[in-house]
């Protein structure tokens, strides 16, 4: 269920020019209405919980794509800042935000028009740490690195948590990949780990905003 609210109504301290530019860019990324959000508890379980330790691909990760008995198509790639990779015949595909097995199945579907019963495996060759940006009414604004598995509560702790100006009922994770989402949390839910809010898994490229 989506709800409509103003997107970035900050009070108290002003954001720096760089942060304002970043927010403006994110607001335009694939979002039909910038004021829409989804409560974290309404998201699919696989997206809001660490499921069996599954690895989720991120920007900067190196991967090897093996197409069985198709050496000319098999290749290695680094996931670009736009979250995509390029593969012969399949073209450009969003890889960030997906599990390797899910990307494999997607590539098989794209290659079916060229290859009879394609078999694809995706292996991670270089794993990057999780980097997220924290903005708004927090103790420390900026980009931080969180060790895998990266949890929301750890990123908030590193940033100093909500400051005196913060609306603790309006904490958002802006997610770019594989599609834009604006996910809402309450600070009380994070502190109590309601519906695993504290353990919400972060991905590289996420932006945390406390209004």
N, C-alpha and C positions, 0 to 999 in steps of 0.2 A: 504494500500500500504506500502510495506517495502522498506527501503533504507539502503545502506551499508556505514558505516563509521567506523573509528577506535573506539574501545570500550572505553578505559579509557586514553586518551592522556592528562594527567594533566601537567600543567606548574606551575611555581612559587613554592609555598610551597610543600614539600613532605608530603605524607600521612604517618601516623604511621604504624608500622608493623601489628597491629591488623586490621586496616582498609584495608590494602593491602590483607590480608588473606581473609577478608570478601568479598571483590570485586572479588577475584579469585574464591571463592566458588560460588558466585552468577552468575558469567559468565558461569559456567558449568551447571547451573540448567536448564534442559529442553529446551535449546536454540539451534536450529539447526545451526545457525550462530551467533556468539557473536556480530557481527557488525551490526545486523539488529535492526531496531527500527520502531515504528509506531508513527506518529504525533497524539497528543491527539485528535485533531479535526476529525480524521478518525476512532476513536473508536466508538462502538455502544453507543447510547445516554444513555442507562441504566448503562453503565460503567463509563461515564464521568460526570454524573450529579446525584445529590441527588434526587432519584425518590420517591416521596411521603413519604419521611422519612423512607424508607425501611431499616431494620437492616441487615447488612452484617456480617456474622459470621467470627470470627478471632481466631488466635492461643490463647489458654488459656481460651476461653469461655467455660462455662459449659452448656450442653444442655441435655434435656430429650427427648428421642425418644419413642413415644407411637405407638405401632402397635395394632390396634383395635382388641380386643378379642384374643390377643396373648401375654399374660403376660410373657411367657418364653422368648420372643424375645425382648420385650420392655426393655429399659435400659437407664441409665444416663451415660454420658461420658464427658470428658474434651478434647477439641481439642488439639492434640499434636503439638509439634514444627514442625513436617513435614506436618501439616495441615490436618491430617487424624483422623478418628475415626474408631472403629471396632464395627460391629454389627453382632450378630449371623445370619447365613445364607447369609447375604449380603456381609460379609467380610469387608475388609478395604476400606474406601471411603474417598475421599477428601471432607472436609466440609468447610474449610477456604475459604473465598472469595465468598461464596454463600449465598443467602437469605434462611432463614429457610423453606419457602414454596417450593423453588426450590430443596433443599435437600430432603424434604419430597417426592416430585414427583420422584426424582431419586431413592430413596430407595424403593418406591412402584414398580418401574420398575425392580429393582434387585430381589425383593421378589416374583414376579409373578410366577417364576418357582417352587416355593415351597408352595405358599398360593393363594387360589382363591380370586381374587379381594382384594388385601391387601389395607388397609387404614392406612396411616402413618401421624402423626403430629410431628413437631419438635418445642419445646419450649426452649427459652433461660432461663437458671436458674441462671447463673452467667455471667455478662457482664464485660469484661476487657476494660480498656481505650486503645485508639489507641497509639501504640508506633512505631515510625519510626526512621530510621537512616539517618543522613545527612552527606555526604562526599564530598571531593573535595575542590574547591576554594570558601569557605564560611567563614563567620566570626567565626563560632564555629562548629567544627566537633564533632559529637557524636550522641547518641540516645536520643530522646526527646519524651515526652508524650503530645498528643494533645487531648483536650476534643472532644467528639462527638457533632455534626458532624465535623470530622477532614478535614480541607481544606488545599490545597497545600500552599496558601499564608500565612496561619498561621504558618506552619512548617518552611517556608523560613524566616519569620519574627523572629521566635524564634532562628534560627541559625545565624541571622545577615545578611542574604542575600548574594548575590555575592560579593566577594572582588575585589581588584584592578587587580588581575591576571585572573579573570574569563572570559570565553567566554560566554557572556550573551545569545547567540543564541543556546547554547548547555546545556540545563537543562534536565535531565532525571529522570523519576521515574521507578525504577526497581521493578517489581511486581512479586512475586513468586506464588501466589495462585489466582484462581484455576489452572492457567497455567502461565508459564513465559512470561512476556512482558517487553519490554523496550520502554517507552513512552516518546516522546520528546516534550519539550516546549521551547518557547522563553520568556525571562524576560519581554520584552515589552508587550507581550500578557498577561502575568500574571498581570502586573501593570494596564493594560487597561481592564482586565477581558474579553478579546476577546473569544467568544465561551465558556464563563464560565471557562476560564483557571484558574483564581484565586480560584474559588470554586471547583476545581477538587477534588473529594472525596478520601482521603487516607485510607489505610487499614493497620492493624497491619502487620508488616513484610516488608512493602515497604521501599525501600532505595532510597533516593534522592541524585543525583550526579550532581554537577555543574562542568563542565570541564574548 
